[in-house]
Amino acid sequence: MNIADFLSLIEKENEPFGDLSSPLQALWWAKKGYWENAHELAQSAGSVEGDWVHAYLHREEGDLGNAAYWYARAGKPVCRSSLSVEWEKMVKELLK
């Protein structure tokens, strides 16, 4: 699957399908505008990828201090690009 396929499924479907990782499911819900669903999945992922998505979600929320903590846990620098650019970068990397 590539990012175009992922975006198409977000537009067409009401829920992510089961074989997506928790971090990708979280990004799915974030794109749909369901921050709480996304946050719950990212927080419970228990992985570096989940921590990265968790950081993104707190950045989206505007809680930059909390976001910085989660970026550090994920081993990533605090992102300075737009949220949409970061979201796309994350999806592309997590779909590999």
FENZI-V384377 format. One record per residue. N is the residue number from 1. RES is the residue in one small letter. OMEGA is omega as a letter, one per 40 degrees, with the letter a starting at -180 (none if undefined). BURIAL is b if it has 24 or more other ideal C-beta (glycine too) atoms within 12 Angstrom, else e. Layout:
# FENZI-V384377
n=N res=RES omega=OMEGA burial=BURIAL
n=N res=RES omega=OMEGA burial=BURIAL
This chain:
# FENZI-V384377
n=1 res=m omega=i burial=e
n=2 res=n omega=a burial=e
n=3 res=i omega=i burial=e
n=4 res=a omega=i burial=e
n=5 res=d omega=a burial=e
n=6 res=f omega=i burial=b
n=7 res=l omega=i burial=e
n=8 res=s omega=i burial=e
n=9 res=l omega=i burial=b
n=10 res=i omega=a burial=b
n=11 res=e omega=a burial=e
n=12 res=k omega=a burial=e
n=13 res=e omega=i burial=e
n=14 res=n omega=a burial=e
n=15 res=e omega=i burial=e
n=16 res=p omega=i burial=b
n=17 res=f omega=a burial=e
n=18 res=g omega=a burial=e
n=19 res=d omega=i burial=e
n=20 res=l omega=i burial=b
n=21 res=s omega=i burial=b
n=22 res=s omega=i burial=b
n=23 res=p omega=i burial=b
n=24 res=l omega=i burial=b
n=25 res=q omega=i burial=b
n=26 res=a omega=i burial=b
n=27 res=l omega=i burial=b
n=28 res=w omega=a burial=b
n=29 res=w omega=i burial=b
n=30 res=a omega=a burial=b
n=31 res=k omega=i burial=b
n=32 res=k omega=i burial=e
n=33 res=g omega=i burial=e
n=34 res=y omega=a burial=e
n=35 res=w omega=a burial=b
n=36 res=e omega=i burial=e
n=37 res=n omega=a burial=b
n=38 res=a omega=a burial=b
n=39 res=h omega=a burial=b
n=40 res=e omega=i burial=e
n=41 res=l omega=a burial=b
n=42 res=a omega=a burial=b
n=43 res=q omega=a burial=b
n=44 res=s omega=a burial=e
n=45 res=a omega=i burial=b
n=46 res=g omega=a burial=e
n=47 res=s omega=i burial=e
n=48 res=v omega=i burial=e
n=49 res=e omega=i burial=b
n=50 res=g omega=i burial=b
n=51 res=d omega=i burial=b
n=52 res=w omega=i burial=b
n=53 res=v omega=i burial=b
n=54 res=h omega=i burial=b
n=55 res=a omega=i burial=b
n=56 res=y omega=a burial=b
n=57 res=l omega=i burial=b
n=58 res=h omega=i burial=b
n=59 res=r omega=i burial=b
n=60 res=e omega=i burial=b
n=61 res=e omega=a burial=e
n=62 res=g omega=i burial=e
n=63 res=d omega=a burial=e
n=64 res=l omega=i burial=e
n=65 res=g omega=i burial=e
n=66 res=n omega=i burial=e
n=67 res=a omega=a burial=b
n=68 res=a omega=i burial=e
n=69 res=y omega=a burial=e
n=70 res=w omega=i burial=b
n=71 res=y omega=i burial=b
n=72 res=a omega=i burial=e
n=73 res=r omega=a burial=b
n=74 res=a omega=a burial=b
n=75 res=g omega=a burial=e
n=76 res=k omega=i burial=b
n=77 res=p omega=i burial=e
n=78 res=v omega=a burial=e
n=79 res=c omega=i burial=b
n=80 res=r omega=i burial=e
n=81 res=s omega=i burial=e
n=82 res=s omega=i burial=e
n=83 res=l omega=a burial=b
n=84 res=s omega=i burial=e
n=85 res=v omega=i burial=e
n=86 res=e omega=i burial=b
n=87 res=w omega=a burial=b
n=88 res=e omega=i burial=b
n=89 res=k omega=a burial=e
n=90 res=m omega=a burial=b
n=91 res=v omega=a burial=b
n=92 res=k omega=a burial=e
n=93 res=e omega=a burial=e
n=94 res=l omega=i burial=b
n=95 res=l omega=a burial=e
n=96 res=k omega=none burial=e
